[in-house]
Amino acid sequence: MHNESLIQENMLVTLRSRFFTLQVTSLLQAPQFISPKNPLLSLSHKLQMFETPKLNLHYCNHASFATKGSKPGPVSETKKFIEKVLFVPPGVDPEEVTDDLILPGSNIVLGPYAGDAKIKEVEFVKSSNRPKDCPKDDRPEFAMLGRSNVGKSSLINALVRKKEVALTSKKPGKTQLINHFLVNRSWYIVDLPGYGFANAPEAARMDWSAFTKGYFLNRETLVSVLLLVDASVPPQKIDLDCANWLGRNNIPMTLVFTKCDKMKGGKAKRPDENIRNFQQLIRENYKRHPPWIMTSSMTGLGRDELLLHLSQLRNYWNNE
């Protein structure tokens, strides 16, 4: 037993050494930036960034994949190490994850539940003033959430490749209702009101806590929240607070970094720096890092990858 333990320990040391030999200089490089086909982060790069995570919050974003009545078995150090960094879906052994299984520009591993991710048709169904007024047809849904002007409506339009499917506006706080869009007659994209729009008139500001949180806590068909974070600005406390609230309430979440095409000049930080800083703050509260992905509504970066991610979440939810 002692020899077996020593061998496992040596294997882990070797694994970590191999993963941490490459020095990360940037998450994004110009030639790769506009090409979703090229991985923006190799597995070794992803693992290097998560060498010393702080584990305070016991929430695990794999909660939506939990099997009722199942008891976790012993987990190797290698598996634990991988699962702190990557979002590993059901049917994938973390110890067998390779670069080609990781969706480009993300920490999301592609698994056997990934299926047809094409959007063939989309239609607006209804706007609801209250969570209890939302559609009651038991179709799975994904909620889009983020600060006002984070690019939520633009991302929805980019995903479905139709102009003006979601309402876009230069005026913060334009979306004031829960808007359901039916995709392929089988699942929903839900456009939620933005939060933190300081420039909106006082009368237009919403009690986000009472309105949106009620939706999250009571919506049984909610598969995951897509929390949109503006990569063109430094981490915002309001985004971190929202992410941590979702975690404390065991609500599955994917971090979707928007505006990754906005390469800053001068003293302003690049999107990759902002993303790295945001992830570092997230690691202070999450036992395992939630799935994250880089996107740009302007260039199409991350569109196909995000749809693949949604397909495997949705297919597992349907077969649960």
C-alpha positions in Angstrom: 0.0 0.0 0.0 2.9 2.4 0.8 4.5 1.8 -2.6 1.2 2.2 -4.4 0.6 5.5 -2.5 4.1 6.7 -3.3 3.6 5.9 -7.0 0.4 7.8 -7.2 2.0 10.8 -5.4 4.9 10.7 -7.9 2.5 10.6 -10.8 0.7 13.6 -9.5 3.9 15.5 -9.0 4.9 14.6 -12.6 1.5 15.7 -13.9 1.6 19.0 -12.1 5.2 19.6 -13.3 4.2 18.9 -16.9 1.1 21.2 -16.6 3.0 24.1 -15.1 6.1 24.2 -17.3 4.5 26.6 -19.8 4.3 30.2 -18.7 1.0 31.9 -19.4 1.6 35.3 -21.0 -1.9 35.9 -22.3 -5.3 34.2 -22.6 -5.9 35.7 -26.0 -3.5 36.2 -28.9 -4.4 38.2 -31.9 -4.2 35.5 -34.5 -6.4 33.2 -32.4 -8.7 35.8 -31.1 -11.1 35.9 -34.1 -10.9 32.2 -34.9 -13.1 30.0 -32.7 -11.6 27.0 -34.3 -8.3 27.5 -32.5 -8.1 26.7 -28.8 -7.4 29.9 -26.9 -6.2 28.0 -23.9 -4.5 24.7 -23.8 -5.1 22.3 -21.0 -1.7 23.0 -19.5 -2.4 26.7 -19.6 -5.8 26.3 -17.9 -4.3 24.1 -15.2 -1.5 26.5 -14.5 -4.0 29.3 -13.8 -5.6 27.2 -11.0 -2.5 26.1 -9.1 -3.6 27.5 -5.7 -7.4 27.9 -5.5 -9.0 28.9 -2.3 -11.9 26.7 -1.3 -14.4 28.5 0.8 -17.8 27.9 -0.8 -19.0 24.3 -0.9 -21.2 24.9 -3.9 -20.4 22.8 -6.9 -21.6 23.9 -10.3 -22.0 20.2 -11.3 -25.2 20.2 -9.1 -27.4 19.9 -12.1 -25.6 16.7 -13.0 -26.0 15.1 -9.5 -27.8 11.8 -9.5 -30.4 11.3 -6.7 -29.4 8.8 -4.1 -25.9 8.4 -5.5 -22.9 8.4 -3.1 -19.6 9.8 -4.3 -16.8 7.2 -4.3 -13.1 7.8 -3.6 -11.6 10.4 -5.9 -7.9 10.5 -6.9 -5.8 13.6 -6.4 -5.4 13.9 -10.2 -9.2 13.8 -10.7 -9.7 16.4 -8.0 -7.1 18.6 -9.5 -8.7 18.5 -13.0 -12.2 19.1 -11.6 -11.1 22.3 -9.9 -10.1 23.7 -13.2 -12.5 22.3 -15.8 -16.2 21.7 -16.1 -16.4 18.0 -16.7 -19.8 16.7 -17.8 -21.3 13.3 -17.1 -19.8 10.4 -19.0 -16.2 11.8 -19.1 -13.4 10.6 -16.8 -11.5 13.7 -15.7 -8.3 11.7 -15.9 -8.8 11.1 -19.6 -9.5 14.7 -20.6 -7.3 16.0 -23.4 -7.0 19.3 -25.2 -9.3 18.2 -28.1 -12.2 17.6 -25.6 -12.1 21.2 -24.3 -14.2 23.7 -26.2 -12.0 26.5 -27.5 -11.9 29.7 -25.3 -13.4 27.9 -22.3 -12.9 25.4 -19.5 -15.8 23.3 -20.8 -15.2 19.7 -21.6 -17.3 18.2 -24.4 -19.0 15.0 -23.3 -21.4 12.3 -24.7 -24.5 14.3 -24.0 -23.5 17.0 -26.5 -25.9 16.8 -29.5 -27.4 18.8 -32.3 -26.6 22.4 -31.4 -28.0 24.1 -34.5 -30.8 26.7 -34.1 -33.3 26.2 -36.9 -36.1 28.4 -35.7 -36.8 30.8 -32.8 -40.0 32.6 -31.8 -40.9 35.0 -29.1 -43.5 33.4 -26.8 -44.3 35.9 -24.1 -43.2 38.5 -21.6 -44.1 37.9 -18.0 -44.4 40.4 -15.1 -44.0 37.7 -12.5 -42.2 34.3 -12.4 -45.6 32.5 -11.9 -46.8 34.0 -15.2 -44.0 32.3 -17.2 -44.7 29.4 -19.6 -45.7 26.2 -17.9 -45.0 23.6 -20.6 -42.0 21.9 -18.8 -39.5 22.7 -21.6 -35.9 23.3 -20.4 -34.6 26.8 -20.3 -31.5 28.9 -20.0 -31.7 32.3 -18.4 -29.5 35.2 -19.6 -28.5 37.5 -16.8 -26.1 40.4 -16.5 -25.5 44.1 -15.9 -27.3 46.4 -18.2 -25.3 47.1 -21.4 -23.3 43.9 -20.9 -24.4 42.8 -24.4 -27.1 40.4 -23.4 -29.5 41.2 -26.3 -26.7 41.3 -28.8 -25.6 37.8 -27.7 -29.1 36.4 -28.0 -29.3 37.8 -31.5 -25.9 36.4 -32.4 -26.8 32.9 -31.1 -30.0 32.7 -33.1 -28.5 34.7 -36.0 -31.6 36.9 -36.4 -31.6 40.6 -36.0 -33.9 42.2 -33.4 -35.0 38.9 -31.9 -34.2 40.4 -28.5 -34.7 44.1 -27.8 -31.4 46.0 -28.1 -31.0 49.5 -26.9 -28.3 52.0 -26.0 -30.5 53.0 -23.0 -29.8 51.0 -19.9 -32.6 49.0 -18.2 -34.7 48.6 -21.4 -35.6 45.0 -20.6 -38.1 45.1 -17.7 -39.8 41.8 -18.1 -39.0 38.0 -18.2 -39.0 37.3 -21.9 -39.2 33.7 -23.2 -37.9 32.8 -26.7 -38.7 29.3 -27.9 -35.9 27.6 -29.8 -36.5 24.7 -32.2 -39.9 24.3 -30.4 -38.0 22.4 -27.7 -36.2 24.8 -25.3 -36.2 28.4 -24.2 -33.7 31.2 -24.0 -35.0 33.6 -21.3 -34.0 37.2 -21.4 -34.0 38.6 -17.9 -33.9 42.3 -16.7 -30.4 43.7 -16.4 -29.1 44.9 -13.0 -26.9 47.8 -12.0 -28.1 50.3 -14.6 -27.1 53.5 -12.7 -28.2 55.8 -15.4 -31.8 54.6 -15.6 -34.5 56.9 -14.1 -35.4 56.0 -10.5 -38.9 55.0 -11.6 -37.6 52.5 -14.0 -35.2 50.8 -11.6 -36.4 47.4 -10.5 -36.2 45.6 -7.2 -33.9 42.9 -8.7 -33.9 40.9 -5.4 -37.7 40.5 -5.3 -38.3 40.1 -9.1 -35.5 38.0 -10.6 -34.4 36.0 -7.5 -38.0 34.7 -7.2 -37.6 33.3 -10.7 -34.3 31.6 -9.9 -35.5 30.0 -6.7 -38.8 28.7 -8.0 -38.3 27.8 -11.7 -38.1 24.0 -11.9 -37.4 24.0 -15.7 -34.3 26.3 -15.3 -31.3 24.2 -16.5 -28.7 26.9 -16.0 -28.1 30.6 -15.6 -25.8 32.2 -18.2 -24.2 35.1 -16.2 -22.8 37.5 -18.7 -19.7 39.4 -17.7 -18.2 42.3 -19.7 -14.6 41.4 -20.4 -13.8 44.9 -21.6 -13.8 46.3 -18.1 -12.2 45.2 -14.8 -14.2 42.9 -12.5 -17.3 44.5 -11.0 -18.4 43.8 -7.5 -22.0 43.5 -8.5 -21.2 40.7 -10.9 -19.2 38.9 -8.3 -22.0 39.3 -5.7 -24.5 37.9 -8.2 -22.2 34.9 -9.0 -21.8 34.2 -5.3 -25.5 34.4 -4.6 -26.2 31.9 -7.3 -23.6 29.6 -5.8 -24.9 29.9 -2.3 -28.4 28.9 -3.6 -27.0 25.9 -5.7 -28.2 27.4 -8.9 -26.1 26.1 -11.9 -24.3 28.9 -13.7 -22.1 29.4 -16.7 -19.9 32.5 -16.9 -20.2 34.0 -20.4 -17.6 36.7 -21.0 -18.8 39.2 -23.6 -17.1 41.8 -25.7 -13.9 39.8 -26.0 -13.2 41.5 -29.3 -12.6 44.9 -27.6 -8.8 45.0 -27.4 -7.9 47.9 -25.1 -5.0 50.2 -25.7 -3.0 52.5 -23.5 -3.4 52.0 -19.8 -6.7 50.1 -20.1 -6.5 46.3 -19.5 -7.1 43.8 -22.2 -10.1 41.4 -22.0 -7.8 38.5 -21.1 -6.4 40.4 -18.1 -9.9 41.3 -16.9 -11.1 37.7 -17.4 -8.1 36.3 -15.5 -8.7 38.7 -12.6 -12.4 37.9 -12.5 -11.6 34.1 -12.4 -9.2 34.7 -9.6 -11.9 36.4 -7.5 -14.4 33.6 -8.3 -11.9 31.0 -7.1 -11.9 32.5 -3.7 -15.5 31.4 -3.1 -16.0 28.3 -5.4 -14.8 24.8 -4.6 -14.8 24.1 -8.3 -14.7 26.8 -10.9 -18.0 27.2 -12.8 -18.0 26.6 -16.6 -16.8 29.7 -18.4 -16.5 30.7 -22.1 -15.4 33.7 -24.1 -17.7 35.3 -26.6 -18.0 38.2 -29.0 -21.3 39.1 -30.7 -19.3 41.1 -33.2 -17.0 38.4 -34.4 -19.0 35.3 -33.6 -16.3 34.1 -31.1 -17.7 31.4 -28.9 -21.1 31.1 -30.5 -20.9 27.5 -31.7 -19.0 26.4 -28.6 -21.7 28.0 -26.3 -24.5 26.2 -28.2 -22.6 22.9 -27.8 -22.3 23.5 -24.1 -26.1 24.2 -23.8 -26.9 21.1 -25.8 -25.1 18.8 -23.4 -26.7 20.5 -20.4 -30.1 20.3 -22.0 -29.8 16.7 -23.2 -28.7 15.5 -19.7 -31.6 17.5 -18.2 -34.0 15.8 -20.6 -32.7 12.3 -19.7 -32.3 12.8 -16.0 
